[in-house]
Amino acid sequence: MTDLTTSARRTAAATVLRGYAVLAYASFVLAVAWGISFLADLRVAPVIDRAGHPPAWPAALADLALLGLFAIQHSVMARRGFKSWLAARLPAAAERSTYVLASSVILLAAFWQWQPLPAVIWQVSGQPWAGLIWALYGFGWAVAVAATFVVDHLDFLGLKQAGWRASGRAYEPPSFTTRWLYSCVRHPLMTGLIVAFWATPAMTAGHLLFAAAGTGYILVGIRFEERDLRRDLGSSYERYAERVPALVPVRLTRRQHRR
């Protein structure tokens, strides 16, 4: 009877953990979908250039506070000290899902509460230029999403750790990869996001604030991530970094050097 009770508890715990991971994954999908709509002003949900003319400085400070909240959460929860603290309170298999869920919820809140700054910085309306800019926008998002699959999509978003993997196989973290997108740039996810932030035919002050702050955070975050990767992978990452640029594809970098 005791063995049956223990087995039932383990099954229930595993089911709850898997459900929690699915919830976190769903929040990520919603955040990405809303993010695409948000920056493209599709208006199926609150968007970056929504109607309204709040006072400029209070609106800008509110928007910076929203982005700062995301940056703090995203950075603090990625640190080893916080992960150790969290591991003492949650199952290790739930750590990644918790990170994904917290990041997604805060990002969704930022989209929801964003204050518009409608002053136009630039406007491109003629074709084919506007269409090409939208194509570049879509390309940026495609690269960002594809980068998660090149590494391990299920692991990146916490599903694999929670048991959503091949039956009977123990969890193994993904190995360091230099293939496909990672053979062009070391941080293709960030490259894609930066392209998506800036590729718009109608750049407003609010969009510019989002793009500039988002790009700045990415550049700072990469410095910390690179430090951790060099410490963990040593000479293998050093050789990789010498061969592959951080954000700009190899061919573009070579053309710049030739000029």
JORALIN-V592929 format. One line per field, one symbol per residue. ss: DSSP state (h for helix, s for strand, l for the rest). psi: psi as a letter, one per 30 degrees, with the letter a starting at -180 (. if undefined). burial: 1 if it has 16 or more other C-alpha atoms within 10 Angstrom, else 0. A space follows every 50 residues. Layout:
ss=???
psi=???
burial=???
This chain:
ss=lhhhhhhhhhhhhhhhhhhhhhhhhhhhhhhhhhhhhhhhllllllllll lllllhhhhhhhhhhhhhhhhhhhhhlllhhhhhhhhllllhhhhhhhhh hhhhhhhhhhhhhllllllsssslllllhhhhhhhhhhhhhhhhhhhhhh hlhhhhlllllllllllllllllllllllhhhhllllhhhhhhhhhhhll lssshhhhhhhhhhhhhhhhhhhhhhhhhhhhhlhhhhhhhhhllllllh hhhhhhhhl
psi=eeeeeeeeeeeeeeeeeeeeeeeeeeeeeeeeeeeeeeffhfgflklehl klilkeeeeeeeeeeeeeeeeeeeeeffkeeeeeeeffflkeffeeeeee eeeeeeeeeeeegkkkifkkelkjflkgeeeeeeeeeeeeeeeeeeeeee djeeeegfeeeggiakkfklkklklkkglbeffelfieeeeeeeeeefjk fjjleeeeeeeeeeeeeeeeeeeeeeeeeeeefbfeeeeeefekleekle eeeeeeee.
burial=00000000000000001101111111110011011111111000011111 00000100110111011111100100100000100100000011111111 11111111011001111100000000000100110111111011111100 11111111111110000000000000010011111111111111111111 11111111111011100110110001000000000010000001111011 000000000
